[in-house]
Amino acid sequence: MTKVIFMDIDGTLVNDNGVIPESARLAVKKARENGHLVFICTGRSKAELFDDILEVGFDGIIGAAGGYIEVNQEVIFHENVKAEDVRQLVAFFDEHGVDFYLESNGGLFASKNCKQHLRSIIEDYVQEKPEAKEEVEKGLQPFHDTLIDDEDLIREDINKISFLASDLPFERIEQEFASTFTVIRSTVPLFGENSGELSIPGIHKATAIAKLLEHLNIDKKDTFAYGDGMNDLEMIEYVQHGIAMGNAKEALKQAADDVTDTHDEAGIWNSFLKYGLID
């Protein structure tokens, strides 16, 4: 019987250097060969779904933490952040020296110092871990290279916002935007402790999965989901089999039905085998 698998990207399909382990790539390929449907289910917007990810092969995309749904290249749902909320955010972050980028399907639009800040993060990381240089250039460097400078940041095509760590406490940002955004900590560890993401309230991965299942006329009992961060919580709780990665946040592990190995320990492959999705 066909199963539907929802796959987070950062920390799940890709490792901390932004690279897909070969075991995960092969697991997705074999699951689809076995007749199962595999969907990306990520906080990333479409502009951040680089070729090495899409080339794995998927049946569709849930992006922007549930704000965008695409099935067989047909868009069945898309909601953007209100322009006035973007305006409030840009003014606040500029005032407090927080570097950020606005995520749309057409590009990633960076604040004045964001690209340089991200470049420094990558350079410091490679200096600390030179053995990771090749993976970083393949995985994390595209984030930097995709950022667009010198564009008007008050836009109507924004899906979600990511911000890098700064001296401003995460809790202060959370408080400022409590009424206009869902604010969570970043799913990319290198972005720093006070880094995070802002998305549209009332929309998350589980609401998108429900819409997608209704569109496909598939029962929830045939669903699996894999994640590692707290933006995966609703998804993990909603599906029939919610599985946390071995590197997942402890709270997500507690909420999950099962915990597999880490991304680099073939966690996706091992779990697919366990549940008979591949053989």
C-alpha positions in Angstrom: 0.0 0.0 0.0 1.3 3.5 -0.9 2.6 5.5 2.0 3.2 9.2 2.1 6.5 10.4 3.6 7.2 14.0 4.6 10.8 15.0 4.8 12.3 18.0 6.5 15.5 19.3 5.0 17.9 21.1 7.4 19.1 18.7 10.1 17.1 15.8 8.6 17.7 15.3 4.8 20.9 17.3 5.0 23.6 17.4 7.7 24.9 20.4 9.6 27.2 21.3 6.6 24.1 21.4 4.3 25.0 18.2 2.4 22.7 15.2 1.8 24.3 11.9 3.0 24.3 9.3 0.2 22.3 7.0 2.4 19.4 9.5 2.6 19.6 10.2 -1.1 19.4 6.5 -1.9 16.6 5.9 0.7 14.3 8.5 -1.0 15.0 7.1 -4.4 14.2 3.5 -3.4 11.1 4.4 -1.5 9.7 6.1 -4.6 10.7 3.1 -6.7 8.6 1.1 -4.3 5.6 3.2 -5.0 5.6 5.5 -2.0 5.2 9.3 -2.3 7.9 11.5 -0.8 7.4 15.2 -0.2 9.8 17.8 0.9 8.3 19.5 4.0 10.6 22.4 5.0 10.9 25.8 6.4 12.9 26.8 3.3 11.2 28.7 0.5 11.6 27.5 -3.1 14.5 29.7 -3.8 16.5 27.8 -1.2 15.7 24.4 -2.7 19.0 24.1 -4.6 19.6 21.6 -7.4 21.4 19.0 -5.3 18.2 18.7 -3.2 15.6 18.7 -6.1 17.7 16.2 -8.1 17.1 13.6 -5.4 13.5 13.4 -6.8 10.3 14.2 -4.9 6.6 14.1 -5.6 6.1 17.7 -4.4 7.0 20.4 -2.0 5.7 21.9 1.2 7.8 25.0 1.7 7.9 28.1 3.9 6.9 26.1 7.0 3.6 25.3 5.4 2.9 28.5 3.5 3.5 26.9 0.1 2.3 23.6 -1.3 3.2 22.2 -4.7 2.1 18.8 -6.0 3.4 17.5 -9.4 4.5 21.1 -10.2 1.0 22.4 -9.5 0.7 25.1 -6.8 -2.3 24.2 -4.6 -1.7 26.7 -1.8 0.5 29.8 -1.3 0.2 32.6 1.4 2.5 35.5 1.7 3.4 37.7 4.7 1.5 41.0 4.7 3.6 44.0 3.4 2.9 46.0 6.6 4.3 43.2 8.7 7.4 43.1 6.6 7.7 46.8 7.0 7.5 46.5 10.8 10.1 43.7 10.9 12.6 45.5 8.6 12.4 48.7 10.8 12.8 46.8 14.0 15.7 44.6 12.9 17.5 47.6 11.3 17.1 49.6 14.6 18.5 46.8 16.7 21.3 45.7 14.3 19.9 42.2 13.5 21.0 40.8 10.1 18.2 38.9 8.3 17.0 37.8 4.9 13.5 37.7 3.4 12.5 34.4 1.8 10.4 34.3 -1.4 10.0 31.7 -4.1 11.9 34.1 -6.4 14.9 34.9 -4.2 16.4 35.6 -0.8 16.6 39.3 -0.1 19.3 40.2 2.4 19.6 43.1 4.8 22.6 45.4 4.4 25.2 43.4 6.4 23.6 39.9 6.2 25.8 38.6 3.4 29.0 39.7 5.0 27.9 38.3 8.4 27.1 34.9 6.8 30.4 34.9 4.9 32.2 35.4 8.3 30.2 32.6 9.8 31.3 30.2 7.0 34.9 31.3 7.1 35.2 30.9 10.9 33.6 27.5 10.7 36.0 26.3 8.0 38.9 27.6 9.9 37.8 25.7 13.0 37.0 22.6 11.1 39.1 22.5 7.9 38.0 18.9 7.2 34.5 20.2 6.6 35.6 22.6 3.9 34.4 20.5 0.9 31.0 19.8 2.4 30.5 23.5 3.4 31.3 24.7 -0.1 28.7 22.3 -1.5 26.1 22.7 1.2 26.3 26.1 3.1 28.0 28.2 0.5 24.9 28.3 -1.8 23.0 30.1 1.0 25.5 32.9 0.9 25.7 33.0 -2.9 21.9 33.1 -3.4 21.4 36.1 -1.1 20.4 39.2 -3.1 21.8 42.6 -1.9 20.6 46.2 -2.6 16.9 45.3 -3.3 13.9 47.0 -1.8 13.0 45.0 1.3 9.4 46.1 1.6 7.9 43.4 -0.6 4.6 41.6 -1.1 6.1 38.2 -2.2 7.7 37.2 1.1 6.9 33.7 2.6 9.0 33.8 5.7 12.0 35.6 7.3 15.2 34.2 8.8 17.5 36.2 11.1 21.1 35.6 12.2 22.3 35.7 15.8 23.0 39.2 17.3 23.3 40.8 20.7 19.5 41.1 20.8 18.1 38.2 22.9 15.8 35.8 21.0 13.2 36.3 23.7 13.1 40.1 22.9 12.4 39.3 19.2 9.8 36.7 20.2 8.1 39.3 22.4 8.1 42.0 19.7 6.5 39.9 17.0 4.2 37.7 19.2 1.1 39.1 17.6 2.2 39.1 13.9 4.5 36.1 13.5 5.2 32.6 14.7 8.8 32.9 16.0 11.0 29.9 16.4 14.7 29.3 16.9 16.7 28.6 13.7 17.0 25.1 12.4 20.5 25.9 11.1 22.9 25.7 14.1 25.6 27.8 12.5 23.4 30.8 12.4 23.9 31.2 16.1 22.1 30.9 19.4 19.9 34.0 19.1 19.0 33.2 15.4 15.5 32.3 14.3 12.7 32.3 11.8 9.4 34.2 11.5 6.5 32.7 9.7 2.8 33.4 9.2 0.7 32.5 12.3 -1.8 29.7 12.1 0.2 28.1 9.2 2.6 25.3 9.9 3.7 22.0 8.4 0.8 20.1 9.8 -1.8 22.4 8.3 -0.1 22.0 4.9 0.0 18.2 5.2 -3.7 18.2 5.9 -4.4 20.3 2.8 -2.1 18.1 0.7 -3.7 14.8 1.9 -7.1 16.2 1.2 -6.0 17.1 -2.3 -4.6 13.6 -2.9 -7.5 11.9 -1.2 -5.1 9.9 1.0 -5.8 8.8 4.6 -3.6 10.1 7.4 -3.0 6.5 8.6 -0.6 6.1 5.7 1.7 8.9 6.6 5.3 9.2 7.9 7.3 12.3 8.8 10.9 13.0 9.6 12.3 16.0 11.4 14.8 17.4 13.9 13.7 20.9 14.9 10.8 22.5 16.7 9.2 23.7 13.5 8.7 20.0 12.9 6.7 19.5 16.1 3.2 19.9 14.6 4.1 17.7 11.7 5.6 15.0 13.9 2.5 15.0 16.1 0.0 15.1 13.2 1.1 12.1 11.0 0.6 8.5 11.8 4.4 7.8 12.3 6.3 10.9 13.5 10.0 10.1 13.6 12.7 12.3 15.1 16.3 12.2 13.9 19.0 11.2 16.4 20.3 14.7 16.3 16.8 16.2 16.9 15.9 18.6 19.7 15.1 16.7 22.9 11.5 18.1 23.0 10.9 16.8 19.5 12.2 13.3 20.5 9.8 13.3 23.4 6.9 14.1 21.1 7.8 11.6 18.4 6.6 8.1 17.9 10.1 6.9 17.3 13.7 8.2 17.1 16.1 7.1 14.4 19.9 7.6 14.1 21.4 11.0 13.1 21.6 12.2 9.5 25.2 11.2 9.1 24.6 7.8 10.7 22.1 6.8 8.0 19.1 7.7 10.1 16.7 8.0 7.1 17.9 4.8 5.5 17.7 2.8 8.7 14.2 4.0 9.5 12.9 3.4 6.0 14.2 -0.2 6.4 12.6 -0.6 9.8 9.2 0.4 8.5 9.4 -1.6 5.3 9.4 1.5 3.0 12.5 0.1 1.4 14.1 -3.4 1.3 
